[in-house]
Amino acid sequence: MTHVKAVLFDLFETLISEFADGARKVDRANRNDAARLGLTHEVYRKEWGARSVKRSTGAFADYFAAMRDLLGGQNAAVPEQVLRELYEERVLEKKAAFADIRPDVFELLERLKRGGVKLALVSNCTEEEVVSWPDCGLAAYFDEVLFSYEVRLAKPDPSIYKLACERLGVAPGECVFIGDGGSDELNGAKAAGIRAYQAVWQLPPSMRERDSGYPQLVTPLAALDVV
Ligand SMILES: [Mg+2]
């Protein structure tokens, strides 16, 4: 342990994973959300993706508001029952990511806490994606939790990292950020003045080989060498 006062962690594909043995824990192959909504797959994916930033920064009140906006834009009817089912399926799909968390992730957090390092979670997400957070066992380790939809800021906006630092009472230069690199989060951390490391322990080999430009941590406990 050195001079690092705080670690900011990403959540998905860093502390938890939607994948196991190279496949999604919840198979989506046979789902056809678009057809259930009366839309083509192409239109649905495009419109869902187009609302990604607004969804993750809380611009919509919730999943249902986002979906009503999407359907309204297509002059499509709003099938309330289908929306409720899709919401529940999303909750369950994301819940799976919180199961079977690696023991060495817990060990890392335990050792950081014992070393007096403050911890913040900085996650781009929507409400239905993190329903399982309070009960997953990780929450107890964190001094601050910044869900993008709650703070209305999302990575890679430097403001969300700076807000995390403010809440922890530390300067960006006293922190490190650790994440798999999704949402351009490593560049965002750097722009906020925070040293960034790429967590690759959940990533498939093909993605590890892609150079992020940031030092890689191959296992959770390797983080102890840079903190
Ligand atoms: Mg991630």
py3Dmol code that shows the C-alpha trace and the ligand (Angstrom):
import py3Dmol

protein = """\
ATOM      1  CA  MET A   1       0.000   0.000   0.000  1.00  0.00           C
ATOM      2  CA  THR A   2       1.355   3.389  -0.927  1.00  0.00           C
ATOM      3  CA  HIS A   3       0.053   6.923  -1.214  1.00  0.00           C
ATOM      4  CA  VAL A   4      -3.209   6.011  -2.936  1.00  0.00           C
ATOM      5  CA  LYS A   5      -6.076   7.166  -0.758  1.00  0.00           C
ATOM      6  CA  ALA A   6      -8.981   5.882  -2.808  1.00  0.00           C
ATOM      7  CA  VAL A   7      -9.913   3.461  -5.551  1.00  0.00           C
ATOM      8  CA  LEU A   8     -12.788   4.075  -7.939  1.00  0.00           C
ATOM      9  CA  PHE A   9     -14.205   0.874  -9.407  1.00  0.00           C
ATOM     10  CA  ASP A  10     -16.346   0.140 -12.413  1.00  0.00           C
ATOM     11  CA  LEU A  11     -19.056  -2.490 -11.784  1.00  0.00           C
ATOM     12  CA  PHE A  12     -20.037  -4.578 -14.842  1.00  0.00           C
ATOM     13  CA  GLU A  13     -17.245  -6.773 -16.257  1.00  0.00           C
ATOM     14  CA  THR A  14     -14.971  -5.535 -13.479  1.00  0.00           C
ATOM     15  CA  LEU A  15     -16.400  -6.543 -10.100  1.00  0.00           C
ATOM     16  CA  ILE A  16     -19.214  -8.626 -11.582  1.00  0.00           C
ATOM     17  CA  SER A  17     -19.852 -10.255 -14.941  1.00  0.00           C
ATOM     18  CA  GLU A  18     -22.736 -11.064 -17.231  1.00  0.00           C
ATOM     19  CA  PHE A  19     -20.639 -13.900 -18.680  1.00  0.00           C
ATOM     20  CA  ALA A  20     -19.489 -17.311 -17.505  1.00  0.00           C
ATOM     21  CA  ASP A  21     -17.256 -19.622 -19.518  1.00  0.00           C
ATOM     22  CA  GLY A  22     -17.428 -17.304 -22.508  1.00  0.00           C
ATOM     23  CA  ALA A  23     -21.212 -17.232 -22.734  1.00  0.00           C
ATOM     24  CA  ARG A  24     -23.899 -14.976 -21.315  1.00  0.00           C
ATOM     25  CA  LYS A  25     -25.199 -16.275 -17.998  1.00  0.00           C
ATOM     26  CA  VAL A  26     -28.708 -15.572 -19.278  1.00  0.00           C
ATOM     27  CA  ASP A  27     -29.142 -16.659 -22.872  1.00  0.00           C
ATOM     28  CA  ARG A  28     -30.926 -13.996 -24.898  1.00  0.00           C
ATOM     29  CA  ALA A  29     -30.793 -15.853 -28.207  1.00  0.00           C
ATOM     30  CA  ASN A  30     -34.415 -16.965 -28.158  1.00  0.00           C
ATOM     31  CA  ARG A  31     -35.835 -13.708 -26.953  1.00  0.00           C
ATOM     32  CA  ASN A  32     -37.480 -11.431 -29.407  1.00  0.00           C
ATOM     33  CA  ASP A  33     -38.150  -8.234 -27.552  1.00  0.00           C
ATOM     34  CA  ALA A  34     -38.708  -6.265 -30.747  1.00  0.00           C
ATOM     35  CA  ALA A  35     -41.470  -8.507 -32.077  1.00  0.00           C
ATOM     36  CA  ARG A  36     -43.218  -8.482 -28.705  1.00  0.00           C
ATOM     37  CA  LEU A  37     -43.282  -4.702 -28.979  1.00  0.00           C
ATOM     38  CA  GLY A  38     -44.487  -4.797 -32.572  1.00  0.00           C
ATOM     39  CA  LEU A  39     -41.198  -3.427 -33.936  1.00  0.00           C
ATOM     40  CA  THR A  40     -38.529  -4.820 -36.235  1.00  0.00           C
ATOM     41  CA  HIS A  41     -35.298  -5.915 -34.596  1.00  0.00           C
ATOM     42  CA  GLU A  42     -33.351  -3.245 -36.500  1.00  0.00           C
ATOM     43  CA  VAL A  43     -35.597  -0.367 -35.430  1.00  0.00           C
ATOM     44  CA  TYR A  44     -35.688  -1.561 -31.829  1.00  0.00           C
ATOM     45  CA  ARG A  45     -31.899  -1.929 -31.519  1.00  0.00           C
ATOM     46  CA  LYS A  46     -31.311   1.431 -33.168  1.00  0.00           C
ATOM     47  CA  GLU A  47     -33.835   3.302 -31.044  1.00  0.00           C
ATOM     48  CA  TRP A  48     -32.770   1.544 -27.822  1.00  0.00           C
ATOM     49  CA  GLY A  49     -29.152   2.399 -28.543  1.00  0.00           C
ATOM     50  CA  ALA A  50     -30.015   5.975 -29.474  1.00  0.00           C
ATOM     51  CA  ARG A  51     -31.446   6.443 -25.967  1.00  0.00           C
ATOM     52  CA  SER A  52     -28.451   4.913 -24.202  1.00  0.00           C
ATOM     53  CA  VAL A  53     -26.987   8.138 -22.808  1.00  0.00           C
ATOM     54  CA  LYS A  54     -30.368   9.539 -21.806  1.00  0.00           C
ATOM     55  CA  ARG A  55     -31.283   6.255 -20.115  1.00  0.00           C
ATOM     56  CA  SER A  56     -28.031   6.033 -18.189  1.00  0.00           C
ATOM     57  CA  THR A  57     -28.084   9.665 -17.062  1.00  0.00           C
ATOM     58  CA  GLY A  58     -31.568   9.550 -15.653  1.00  0.00           C
ATOM     59  CA  ALA A  59     -33.154  11.710 -18.340  1.00  0.00           C
ATOM     60  CA  PHE A  60     -36.058   9.253 -18.315  1.00  0.00           C
ATOM     61  CA  ALA A  61     -37.821   8.653 -15.023  1.00  0.00           C
ATOM     62  CA  ASP A  62     -37.414   4.897 -15.408  1.00  0.00           C
ATOM     63  CA  TYR A  63     -37.350   2.007 -17.895  1.00  0.00           C
ATOM     64  CA  PHE A  64     -41.026   2.460 -18.649  1.00  0.00           C
ATOM     65  CA  ALA A  65     -40.645   6.144 -19.498  1.00  0.00           C
ATOM     66  CA  ALA A  66     -37.755   5.318 -21.832  1.00  0.00           C
ATOM     67  CA  MET A  67     -39.772   2.616 -23.547  1.00  0.00           C
ATOM     68  CA  ARG A  68     -42.855   4.801 -23.901  1.00  0.00           C
ATOM     69  CA  ASP A  69     -40.670   7.442 -25.530  1.00  0.00           C
ATOM     70  CA  LEU A  70     -39.186   4.837 -27.874  1.00  0.00           C
ATOM     71  CA  LEU A  71     -42.574   3.414 -28.839  1.00  0.00           C
ATOM     72  CA  GLY A  72     -44.102   6.862 -29.202  1.00  0.00           C
ATOM     73  CA  GLY A  73     -41.391   7.799 -31.647  1.00  0.00           C
ATOM     74  CA  GLN A  74     -42.477   4.899 -33.827  1.00  0.00           C
ATOM     75  CA  ASN A  75     -46.183   5.688 -33.424  1.00  0.00           C
ATOM     76  CA  ALA A  76     -46.428   2.246 -31.872  1.00  0.00           C
ATOM     77  CA  ALA A  77     -48.964   1.252 -29.240  1.00  0.00           C
ATOM     78  CA  VAL A  78     -47.679   0.842 -25.691  1.00  0.00           C
ATOM     79  CA  PRO A  79     -48.299  -2.757 -24.584  1.00  0.00           C
ATOM     80  CA  GLU A  80     -48.145  -2.225 -20.816  1.00  0.00           C
ATOM     81  CA  GLN A  81     -48.166  -5.924 -19.969  1.00  0.00           C
ATOM     82  CA  VAL A  82     -45.285  -6.617 -22.353  1.00  0.00           C
ATOM     83  CA  LEU A  83     -43.330  -3.719 -20.879  1.00  0.00           C
ATOM     84  CA  ARG A  84     -43.769  -5.127 -17.385  1.00  0.00           C
ATOM     85  CA  GLU A  85     -42.566  -8.532 -18.590  1.00  0.00           C
ATOM     86  CA  LEU A  86     -39.561  -7.050 -20.385  1.00  0.00           C
ATOM     87  CA  TYR A  87     -38.688  -5.045 -17.285  1.00  0.00           C
ATOM     88  CA  GLU A  88     -38.789  -8.149 -15.098  1.00  0.00           C
ATOM     89  CA  GLU A  89     -36.689 -10.070 -17.621  1.00  0.00           C
ATOM     90  CA  ARG A  90     -34.087  -7.297 -17.605  1.00  0.00           C
ATOM     91  CA  VAL A  91     -33.991  -7.342 -13.814  1.00  0.00           C
ATOM     92  CA  LEU A  92     -33.442 -11.098 -13.812  1.00  0.00           C
ATOM     93  CA  GLU A  93     -30.850 -10.961 -16.582  1.00  0.00           C
ATOM     94  CA  LYS A  94     -28.812  -8.369 -14.698  1.00  0.00           C
ATOM     95  CA  LYS A  95     -29.369 -10.155 -11.383  1.00  0.00           C
ATOM     96  CA  ALA A  96     -27.403 -13.083 -12.817  1.00  0.00           C
ATOM     97  CA  ALA A  97     -24.354 -10.846 -13.140  1.00  0.00           C
ATOM     98  CA  PHE A  98     -24.375 -10.367  -9.362  1.00  0.00           C
ATOM     99  CA  ALA A  99     -24.275 -14.125  -8.716  1.00  0.00           C
ATOM    100  CA  ASP A 100     -21.038 -16.092  -8.324  1.00  0.00           C
ATOM    101  CA  ILE A 101     -18.817 -13.084  -7.735  1.00  0.00           C
ATOM    102  CA  ARG A 102     -15.147 -14.082  -7.764  1.00  0.00           C
ATOM    103  CA  PRO A 103     -13.782 -14.688  -4.265  1.00  0.00           C
ATOM    104  CA  ASP A 104     -10.637 -12.731  -5.140  1.00  0.00           C
ATOM    105  CA  VAL A 105     -12.770  -9.661  -5.865  1.00  0.00           C
ATOM    106  CA  PHE A 106     -13.997  -9.831  -2.270  1.00  0.00           C
ATOM    107  CA  GLU A 107     -10.441 -10.429  -1.086  1.00  0.00           C
ATOM    108  CA  LEU A 108      -9.233  -7.367  -2.970  1.00  0.00           C
ATOM    109  CA  LEU A 109     -11.925  -5.140  -1.460  1.00  0.00           C
ATOM    110  CA  GLU A 110     -11.278  -6.592   1.991  1.00  0.00           C
ATOM    111  CA  ARG A 111      -7.558  -5.903   1.786  1.00  0.00           C
ATOM    112  CA  LEU A 112      -8.051  -2.384   0.431  1.00  0.00           C
ATOM    113  CA  LYS A 113     -10.446  -1.573   3.235  1.00  0.00           C
ATOM    114  CA  ARG A 114      -8.089  -3.027   5.825  1.00  0.00           C
ATOM    115  CA  GLY A 115      -5.347  -0.852   4.343  1.00  0.00           C
ATOM    116  CA  GLY A 116      -7.455   2.246   4.927  1.00  0.00           C
ATOM    117  CA  VAL A 117      -8.183   2.883   1.253  1.00  0.00           C
ATOM    118  CA  LYS A 118     -11.537   4.484   0.498  1.00  0.00           C
ATOM    119  CA  LEU A 119     -13.684   2.880  -2.172  1.00  0.00           C
ATOM    120  CA  ALA A 120     -16.190   4.310  -4.606  1.00  0.00           C
ATOM    121  CA  LEU A 121     -18.274   2.603  -7.243  1.00  0.00           C
ATOM    122  CA  VAL A 122     -18.746   4.535 -10.480  1.00  0.00           C
ATOM    123  CA  SER A 123     -21.164   2.694 -12.742  1.00  0.00           C
ATOM    124  CA  ASN A 124     -23.015   3.601 -15.906  1.00  0.00           C
ATOM    125  CA  CYS A 125     -26.363   1.957 -15.406  1.00  0.00           C
ATOM    126  CA  THR A 126     -30.108   2.264 -15.193  1.00  0.00           C
ATOM    127  CA  GLU A 127     -32.305   1.416 -12.221  1.00  0.00           C
ATOM    128  CA  GLU A 128     -33.344  -2.041 -13.414  1.00  0.00           C
ATOM    129  CA  GLU A 129     -29.735  -3.113 -13.969  1.00  0.00           C
ATOM    130  CA  VAL A 130     -28.654  -2.683 -10.361  1.00  0.00           C
ATOM    131  CA  VAL A 131     -31.673  -3.924  -8.417  1.00  0.00           C
ATOM    132  CA  SER A 132     -29.431  -6.644  -6.963  1.00  0.00           C
ATOM    133  CA  TRP A 133     -26.673  -4.306  -5.781  1.00  0.00           C
ATOM    134  CA  PRO A 134     -27.797  -3.842  -2.147  1.00  0.00           C
ATOM    135  CA  ASP A 135     -27.832  -7.607  -1.539  1.00  0.00           C
ATOM    136  CA  CYS A 136     -24.789  -8.753  -3.518  1.00  0.00           C
ATOM    137  CA  GLY A 137     -22.250  -8.521  -0.732  1.00  0.00           C
ATOM    138  CA  LEU A 138     -20.124  -5.858  -2.411  1.00  0.00           C
ATOM    139  CA  ALA A 139     -22.102  -2.861  -1.186  1.00  0.00           C
ATOM    140  CA  ALA A 140     -20.762  -3.071   2.366  1.00  0.00           C
ATOM    141  CA  TYR A 141     -17.227  -2.306   1.175  1.00  0.00           C
ATOM    142  CA  PHE A 142     -18.064   0.939  -0.578  1.00  0.00           C
ATOM    143  CA  ASP A 143     -17.916   4.377   0.981  1.00  0.00           C
ATOM    144  CA  GLU A 144     -19.684   5.948  -1.983  1.00  0.00           C
ATOM    145  CA  VAL A 145     -21.790   4.536  -4.791  1.00  0.00           C
ATOM    146  CA  LEU A 146     -22.356   6.607  -7.906  1.00  0.00           C
ATOM    147  CA  PHE A 147     -24.913   5.124 -10.250  1.00  0.00           C
ATOM    148  CA  SER A 148     -25.038   7.243 -13.377  1.00  0.00           C
ATOM    149  CA  TYR A 149     -28.825   7.299 -13.534  1.00  0.00           C
ATOM    150  CA  GLU A 150     -28.926   8.705  -9.989  1.00  0.00           C
ATOM    151  CA  VAL A 151     -26.177  11.324 -10.250  1.00  0.00           C
ATOM    152  CA  ARG A 152     -27.277  12.184 -13.804  1.00  0.00           C
ATOM    153  CA  LEU A 153     -23.726  11.994 -15.081  1.00  0.00           C
ATOM    154  CA  ALA A 154     -22.130   9.131 -16.983  1.00  0.00           C
ATOM    155  CA  LYS A 155     -18.629   7.976 -17.816  1.00  0.00           C
ATOM    156  CA  PRO A 156     -16.558   9.137 -19.647  1.00  0.00           C
ATOM    157  CA  ASP A 157     -17.685  12.602 -18.479  1.00  0.00           C
ATOM    158  CA  PRO A 158     -14.877  13.681 -16.097  1.00  0.00           C
ATOM    159  CA  SER A 159     -17.527  15.205 -13.828  1.00  0.00           C
ATOM    160  CA  ILE A 160     -18.685  11.838 -12.513  1.00  0.00           C
ATOM    161  CA  TYR A 161     -15.166  10.842 -11.415  1.00  0.00           C
ATOM    162  CA  LYS A 162     -14.636  14.273  -9.843  1.00  0.00           C
ATOM    163  CA  LEU A 163     -17.918  13.937  -7.995  1.00  0.00           C
ATOM    164  CA  ALA A 164     -16.754  10.582  -6.632  1.00  0.00           C
ATOM    165  CA  CYS A 165     -13.522  12.196  -5.411  1.00  0.00           C
ATOM    166  CA  GLU A 166     -15.429  15.062  -3.809  1.00  0.00           C
ATOM    167  CA  ARG A 167     -17.714  12.692  -1.984  1.00  0.00           C
ATOM    168  CA  LEU A 168     -14.732  10.686  -0.738  1.00  0.00           C
ATOM    169  CA  GLY A 169     -12.875  13.849   0.241  1.00  0.00           C
ATOM    170  CA  VAL A 170      -9.804  13.039  -1.859  1.00  0.00           C
ATOM    171  CA  ALA A 171      -8.058  14.711  -4.788  1.00  0.00           C
ATOM    172  CA  PRO A 172      -8.061  13.019  -8.204  1.00  0.00           C
ATOM    173  CA  GLY A 173      -4.285  12.656  -7.970  1.00  0.00           C
ATOM    174  CA  GLU A 174      -4.711  10.557  -4.841  1.00  0.00           C
ATOM    175  CA  CYS A 175      -6.978   8.040  -6.585  1.00  0.00           C
ATOM    176  CA  VAL A 176      -6.829   5.265  -9.099  1.00  0.00           C
ATOM    177  CA  PHE A 177      -9.643   4.089 -11.355  1.00  0.00           C
ATOM    178  CA  ILE A 178     -10.016   0.409 -12.203  1.00  0.00           C
ATOM    179  CA  GLY A 179     -12.371  -0.782 -14.922  1.00  0.00           C
ATOM    180  CA  ASP A 180     -12.599  -3.080 -17.932  1.00  0.00           C
ATOM    181  CA  GLY A 181     -12.685  -0.044 -20.231  1.00  0.00           C
ATOM    182  CA  GLY A 182     -16.314  -0.009 -21.361  1.00  0.00           C
ATOM    183  CA  SER A 183     -17.918   3.383 -22.013  1.00  0.00           C
ATOM    184  CA  ASP A 184     -14.454   4.837 -22.732  1.00  0.00           C
ATOM    185  CA  GLU A 185     -14.133   5.014 -18.960  1.00  0.00           C
ATOM    186  CA  LEU A 186     -10.320   4.843 -18.828  1.00  0.00           C
ATOM    187  CA  ASN A 187      -9.915   7.962 -20.952  1.00  0.00           C
ATOM    188  CA  GLY A 188     -12.578   9.652 -18.858  1.00  0.00           C
ATOM    189  CA  ALA A 189     -10.677   8.886 -15.664  1.00  0.00           C
ATOM    190  CA  LYS A 190      -7.474  10.208 -17.185  1.00  0.00           C
ATOM    191  CA  ALA A 191      -9.249  13.409 -18.247  1.00  0.00           C
ATOM    192  CA  ALA A 192     -10.360  13.823 -14.633  1.00  0.00           C
ATOM    193  CA  GLY A 193      -6.740  13.574 -13.486  1.00  0.00           C
ATOM    194  CA  ILE A 194      -7.032  10.025 -12.160  1.00  0.00           C
ATOM    195  CA  ARG A 195      -4.565   7.242 -12.897  1.00  0.00           C
ATOM    196  CA  ALA A 196      -6.432   4.492 -14.743  1.00  0.00           C
ATOM    197  CA  TYR A 197      -5.862   0.751 -14.940  1.00  0.00           C
ATOM    198  CA  GLN A 198      -7.655  -1.694 -17.176  1.00  0.00           C
ATOM    199  CA  ALA A 199      -9.156  -4.663 -15.351  1.00  0.00           C
ATOM    200  CA  VAL A 200      -8.978  -7.532 -17.822  1.00  0.00           C
ATOM    201  CA  TRP A 201      -9.733 -10.449 -15.524  1.00  0.00           C
ATOM    202  CA  GLN A 202     -13.312 -10.751 -16.789  1.00  0.00           C
ATOM    203  CA  LEU A 203     -12.482 -10.151 -20.440  1.00  0.00           C
ATOM    204  CA  PRO A 204     -12.075 -12.873 -23.098  1.00  0.00           C
ATOM    205  CA  PRO A 205      -8.500 -13.265 -24.435  1.00  0.00           C
ATOM    206  CA  SER A 206      -9.313 -11.547 -27.747  1.00  0.00           C
ATOM    207  CA  MET A 207     -10.287  -8.386 -25.881  1.00  0.00           C
ATOM    208  CA  ARG A 208      -7.277  -8.506 -23.589  1.00  0.00           C
ATOM    209  CA  GLU A 209      -5.017  -8.366 -26.609  1.00  0.00           C
ATOM    210  CA  ARG A 210      -6.537  -5.114 -27.780  1.00  0.00           C
ATOM    211  CA  ASP A 211      -4.282  -2.397 -26.443  1.00  0.00           C
ATOM    212  CA  SER A 212      -6.290   0.052 -24.359  1.00  0.00           C
ATOM    213  CA  GLY A 213      -3.253   2.227 -23.795  1.00  0.00           C
ATOM    214  CA  TYR A 214      -3.559   1.641 -20.045  1.00  0.00           C
ATOM    215  CA  PRO A 215      -1.713  -0.836 -17.840  1.00  0.00           C
ATOM    216  CA  GLN A 216      -3.646  -4.075 -17.458  1.00  0.00           C
ATOM    217  CA  LEU A 217      -4.504  -5.879 -14.261  1.00  0.00           C
ATOM    218  CA  VAL A 218      -4.795  -9.590 -15.009  1.00  0.00           C
ATOM    219  CA  THR A 219      -6.262 -10.555 -11.634  1.00  0.00           C
ATOM    220  CA  PRO A 220      -8.124  -8.568  -8.987  1.00  0.00           C
ATOM    221  CA  LEU A 221      -5.282  -8.970  -6.496  1.00  0.00           C
ATOM    222  CA  ALA A 222      -2.821  -7.486  -8.990  1.00  0.00           C
ATOM    223  CA  ALA A 223      -4.497  -4.188  -8.115  1.00  0.00           C
ATOM    224  CA  LEU A 224      -2.737  -4.317  -4.746  1.00  0.00           C
ATOM    225  CA  ASP A 225       0.564  -3.741  -6.546  1.00  0.00           C
ATOM    226  CA  VAL A 226      -0.562  -0.400  -7.950  1.00  0.00           C
ATOM    227  CA  VAL A 227      -2.351   0.980  -4.921  1.00  0.00           C
TER     228      VAL A 227
END
"""
ligand_1 = """\
1
MG
Mg -17.564 -2.285 -17.250
"""
view = py3Dmol.view(width=600, height=400)
view.addModel(protein, "pdb")
view.setStyle({"model": 0}, {"cartoon": {"style": "trace"}})
view.addModel(ligand_1, "xyz")
view.setStyle({"model": 1}, {"stick": {}})
view.zoomTo()
view.show()
